[in-house]
Amino acid sequence: MARRMVGDDQDVFRVVLVSKAREWSDEARRWVETGVTETEHFGPYNTIGAARGQRTSLGYVDYYDYESDEWIRTMRKGVVSCRIQKAHTTWEDVA
């Protein structure tokens, strides 16, 4: 049974996560950055709110700073950027 994700003529959203590529180094016995980036796409999501929720969980870390008495949001380690893209559905017949 197919699931209907997006209706006709609607906006859809996806999260684009760009992070630093890493590989395991036997010599250093740890993960090391390769100097290149890799891009991952997550979605599609029907609403902007769903995409924002995924962007927050994938790209950011929130913590409370007791010295400044406020919440701080920083990028996760290795994340270069995390953004949302929007597309509009158009449907056509295929042979």
C-alpha positions as CSV (number, residue, x, y, z in Angstrom):
1,M,0.0,0.0,0.0
2,A,1.4,3.4,-1.0
3,R,1.6,6.3,1.3
4,R,0.6,9.7,0.0
5,M,3.3,12.1,1.1
6,V,2.5,15.2,-0.9
7,G,-0.6,16.3,-2.7
8,D,-0.9,18.0,-6.1
9,D,0.6,21.5,-6.4
10,Q,2.1,21.7,-2.9
11,D,5.4,22.7,-1.4
12,V,7.8,20.1,0.0
13,F,10.9,20.6,2.2
14,R,14.2,18.8,2.8
15,V,17.2,19.3,5.0
16,V,20.6,19.6,3.5
17,L,23.4,18.8,5.9
18,V,27.0,19.6,4.8
19,S,29.7,18.1,7.1
20,K,33.4,17.5,7.1
21,A,34.3,14.0,5.8
22,R,36.2,11.8,8.2
23,E,38.0,8.5,7.9
24,W,39.5,6.1,10.3
25,S,43.3,6.3,10.7
26,D,44.9,3.1,11.9
27,E,48.2,5.1,12.4
28,A,46.5,7.7,14.6
29,R,43.9,5.2,16.0
30,R,41.2,7.8,15.7
31,W,38.9,9.5,13.2
32,V,40.6,12.2,11.1
33,E,39.2,14.8,8.8
34,T,39.9,14.3,5.1
35,G,39.7,18.0,4.1
36,V,36.6,17.5,1.9
37,T,33.0,17.9,2.7
38,E,30.1,15.6,2.2
39,T,26.4,16.5,1.6
40,E,23.4,14.5,2.8
41,H,19.8,15.1,2.1
42,F,16.9,14.3,4.5
43,G,13.3,14.4,3.6
44,P,10.9,15.2,1.9
45,Y,8.8,16.7,4.7
46,N,5.3,18.0,4.1
47,T,5.7,21.0,6.4
48,I,8.4,23.6,7.2
49,G,8.0,22.8,10.9
50,A,8.9,19.1,10.3
51,A,12.0,20.2,8.3
52,R,13.0,22.7,11.0
53,G,12.8,20.0,13.7
54,Q,15.1,17.7,11.7
55,R,17.5,20.6,11.0
56,T,17.7,21.3,14.7
57,S,18.3,17.7,15.7
58,L,20.8,17.1,12.9
59,G,22.8,20.3,12.9
60,Y,22.7,21.9,16.3
61,V,23.4,21.3,20.0
62,D,21.5,23.3,22.6
63,Y,22.9,23.7,26.1
64,Y,22.2,26.0,29.1
65,D,25.1,28.3,30.1
66,Y,24.8,28.9,33.8
67,E,27.3,31.8,33.8
68,S,25.3,33.8,31.2
69,D,22.0,32.4,32.4
70,E,20.8,31.7,28.8
71,W,20.4,28.9,26.3
72,I,23.2,28.6,23.7
73,R,22.9,27.0,20.3
74,T,26.1,25.8,18.5
75,M,26.7,23.7,15.4
76,R,27.4,20.0,16.0
77,K,31.1,19.0,15.7
78,G,32.0,18.5,12.1
79,V,28.9,20.2,10.7
80,V,29.7,23.0,8.2
81,S,26.1,24.0,7.4
82,C,22.6,22.8,7.8
83,R,19.8,24.4,5.7
84,I,16.3,23.8,4.4
85,Q,15.4,23.7,0.7
86,K,11.9,24.0,-0.7
87,A,10.4,22.5,-3.8
88,H,7.0,22.7,-5.5
89,T,5.4,19.6,-6.8
90,T,4.3,19.3,-10.4
91,W,2.9,16.1,-11.8
92,E,2.9,14.8,-15.4
93,D,2.0,11.6,-17.1
94,V,4.8,9.1,-17.9
95,A,4.9,6.4,-20.5
